[in-house]
Amino acid sequence: MKKREQQREQAAADALAALGNRTRLRIFKLLVRAGPGGANVGTIQRMLDVPAATLAHHLGTLALAGLVGQQRRGREVICTANYKAVADVLDYVKGECCTGLDAAATGHVDAA
């Protein structure tokens, strides 16, 4: 596997792992609903009823996976969903959809 393919695979795995937690998935869905303007941390906390320290941890994980951006505006931190990162992950997962499996890889050879 080429290095670029390995990096793409790792990025997809990291993103999917980050979304594999229920709280992080709820945070991400809220940010998707918020649209390009995003939502501030206080709003996220109130809407999801998540303790501040827990929310900070989960937002950090989502940001590290490239799924969420954070920008300071004065005293607020605005979080936004990274739509391109999500599209890239979905494209990666769907990229080989229905292309079949190599007979040598599966150990199955059709009897013709």
C-alpha positions in Angstrom: 0.0 0.0 0.0 1.4 3.4 -1.0 2.1 6.0 1.7 -0.7 8.3 0.5 -3.2 5.5 0.6 -2.1 4.6 4.1 -2.5 8.2 5.3 -6.0 8.3 3.8 -6.9 5.0 5.4 -5.6 6.2 8.8 -7.5 9.5 8.5 -10.7 7.6 7.8 -10.1 5.2 10.7 -9.4 8.2 13.0 -12.6 10.0 11.9 -14.8 6.9 12.2 -13.3 6.1 15.7 -14.0 9.7 16.8 -17.6 9.3 15.7 -17.8 5.9 17.3 -18.6 7.5 20.7 -22.3 8.4 21.3 -21.5 11.8 22.9 -19.1 12.8 20.1 -21.7 11.7 17.5 -24.3 13.9 19.1 -21.9 16.8 19.2 -21.1 16.4 15.6 -24.7 16.0 14.5 -25.5 19.2 16.4 -22.7 21.1 14.6 -23.9 19.7 11.2 -27.4 21.0 12.0 -25.9 24.4 13.0 -24.5 24.8 9.5 -21.5 26.8 8.4 -21.9 29.4 11.2 -21.4 26.7 13.8 -22.2 27.0 17.5 -20.4 28.3 20.5 -19.3 25.9 23.2 -21.9 27.2 25.7 -24.7 26.5 23.3 -23.5 23.0 22.7 -23.2 22.3 26.4 -26.7 23.6 27.1 -28.3 21.7 24.2 -26.7 18.4 24.9 -26.5 18.7 28.7 -22.8 17.7 28.8 -20.4 18.8 31.6 -17.9 21.4 30.5 -14.8 19.1 31.0 -16.4 16.2 29.2 -17.4 18.5 26.3 -13.9 19.9 26.0 -12.5 16.4 25.9 -14.9 15.3 23.1 -14.5 18.5 21.1 -10.7 18.0 21.3 -11.0 14.4 20.0 -13.3 15.6 17.1 -10.9 18.4 16.3 -7.9 16.1 16.4 -9.7 13.8 13.9 -10.2 16.8 11.6 -14.0 16.7 11.9 -14.5 19.9 13.9 -12.9 23.3 13.6 -12.7 25.7 16.5 -12.2 29.5 16.3 -12.0 32.0 19.1 -14.2 35.1 18.7 -13.6 37.3 21.6 -14.5 35.3 24.7 -16.4 32.7 22.7 -15.1 29.5 21.0 -17.2 28.7 17.9 -17.1 25.1 16.7 -18.0 24.1 13.2 -18.4 20.8 11.4 -15.7 20.1 8.8 -18.0 19.1 5.9 -15.1 18.3 3.6 -13.5 15.9 6.1 -16.8 14.1 6.4 -17.2 13.9 2.7 -13.7 12.6 2.3 -14.4 9.8 4.8 -17.6 8.9 3.1 -15.9 8.9 -0.3 -13.2 6.7 1.1 -15.7 4.2 2.5 -17.8 4.2 -0.7 -14.8 4.4 -3.1 -14.7 0.7 -3.9 -18.4 0.0 -3.5 -19.5 -3.0 -5.6 -16.2 -3.4 -7.4 -16.0 -7.0 -6.4 -13.3 -9.0 -4.7 -10.2 -10.4 -6.4 -10.7 -14.2 -6.7 -7.1 -14.7 -5.5 -7.8 -12.6 -2.4 -10.9 -14.5 -1.4 -9.6 -18.0 -2.2 -12.7 -18.5 -4.3 -12.5 -19.4 -8.0 -15.7 -19.6 -10.1 -16.1 -22.9 -11.8 -16.9 -22.0 -15.4 
